[in-house]
Amino acid sequence: MTDSIKSFDQLKLSSQIQKSLDRMGFLAPTPVQAQTIPLMVDGYDVIAKAPTGSGKTFAFGIPIVEGLDYSIADIQAVIVCPTRELCIQIASELRELAAFCPKVHIATLYGGQPIAKQFKSLKRQPQIVVATPGRLLDHIGRGTVWLGNVYTAVLDEADEMLKMGFISDVRKILNTTPADTQMVMFSATISREVMDIAWQYQRNTVEVKISSEGENRPKIAQFSLVSSGNRRHQDMLNIIEQLDLHRVIVFCNMKSTVRHVSNRLIKSGCSVQGLHGDIPQRRRNHIMNGFRNGSFNVLVATDVAARGIDVEDVDAVFNYDIPDENEYYLHRIGRTGRAKQRGLSFTFVTENDTFRMRDIKKYTHSQITEIEYNEQGRLVLKSGTLLSEAVNNNIFD
């Protein structure tokens, strides 16, 4: 059945939701949406393995909004995710989805935001709460959140959340929901911890697997360049100039590197902002809004920002440092090539990184093309083809 779903019209959505989708320019559901929405509407528990950028938020958001009972004043759906950035992103997308549903109220609960503001939001009697585990438990303990009438609980990026040590918090949260609550999990990998939660809290479960191959795989051309130390700064500027890149994200492993790289790029005349864990949440929100709105062109960040950044027109991602874990490489480069657009990623390597890059290639099943300079100072592939020519002609399809 789901293979034949080629448009949102076939899902028989409400006119309000269809109007929102039309306004956002979404004509056809992504594979994860086509498979998940009918299952959730029919009341099944779902465990979905899907790659980043596959449209997961609307996959669970559409059935949640469609199923709200406006005669009930209690919270009806709770979405739990690992980071503040992802919490904000999900809530923003759900508000867009419910733009023509004036009775829908959504509350976001996360650490670093004034709790008084959250009290005020909760007094509006939201039907949907999007939260990080710690802050949600805080509100449950204070009695400002009651999940006794929740009909759907969603764990987004479940693998990352459980890997970060939230498994006890997640269990406590789920234990406050009714026994018949629909439980839905989205995860990039199905880890042992994810399966343990599924076994304990899911019943009538359907597993959805979305391959990263074919049309579901983000179109990201990946490159590596031998470079180290401060030389990376000039190499990055050369790539940006030669490819005429307008919006890029630069990932670093440490906060001190973010500050160093940001300062050097500013001195070079770039429009830059840095993002890392020491920056207050309100400032982080302001920076992300500025990046989305095009107020500046280069965002330099630690992995705190790898999840939760949802900007559709990021031209390229730079790995100023090779990430410590293979999984973070995927999360980083997944910030480009979104919404079926083409993306680029560049990783700076040293001669000692041969085995590390081989490991990343094996883990990601990716082709990472080596580039270098020719005698004229232009970036080229090993074959001698200009990088700009290769990118413009899409020779990596």
Buried (B, 14 or more C-beta within 10 A) or exposed (E): EBEEBEEBEBBEBEEBBBBBBEEEEBEEBBBBBBBBBBBBBEEBBBBBBBBBBBBBBBBBBBBBBBBBEEEEEBBBBBBBBBBBBBBBBBBBBBBBBBBBBEEBBBBBBBBEBEBEEBEEBBEEEBBBBBBBBEBBBBBBEEEBBEBEBBBBBBBBBBBBBBBEEBBEBBBBBBEBBEEEBBBBBBBBEBBEBBBEBBEEBBEEBBEBEBEBEEEBBBBBBBBBBBBEEEEBBEBBBBBBEBBEBEBBBBBBBEBEBBBBBBEBBBEEEBEBBBBBEEBEBEEBBBBBEBBBEEEBBBBBBBBBBBBBBBBEEBBBBBBBBBBEEBBBBBBBBBBBBBBEBBBBBBBBBEEEBEEBBEEBBEEBEBEBBEBEBEEEEEBBBEEEEBBBEBBEEEEBE
